[in-house]
């Protein structure tokens, strides 16, 4: 059973689970600020659940590649959409500042920031 680490939290989940669902089920919100309320609810169109992921995950979907290549995101940032990413093993997840979590040049957001 894979473990997802976000800050000082660790959550066990089923292999193949959608990362956004894993985080939300554990009470961890993969959105910043107003994006907590104003998001696409997992359809991969808004880009507000963009996170950095270290560990085995699914390949990007076509929708995810499209959204992460559209401003304010940058396809070269290495971010993934939590709503389109499936957990394939133990992961470390980081969320960055900005409405879309796009400010990868800044310190990651801690849970509760």
Phi, psi and omega in degrees: 000120181294152175244132177253123178254128176228110185061234179263009179262144173233134183230129174273146180209172176281144173298134181093355179293149177285127184304317179302316180295319178301312181296310181299319179298333179269003180081017178257122183267122181275023181235159176251141171050231184296340179295343176300325180259327184255083177214172186275004177062034173096013181270354176080018184254337185268325179084006184281349179261022180295130181220159171269135182230132175241114181139177183285123180221169178293161174291153179298141175282165177299318180297318180296315179300317179299310185294321182282354175257012183240132183305145011273003179283165178227123183304335181274003184286338182084002179286158175231153174274121181302328183285346182247359187256129178257139181282123179247355180182192181296134185230154166241128184241135175232142176246135181255163180294168180104152180308319181263002183070028189269353185273072184289349179274000180250170179297137177302153178281135174270156177302130180093354176296000000 
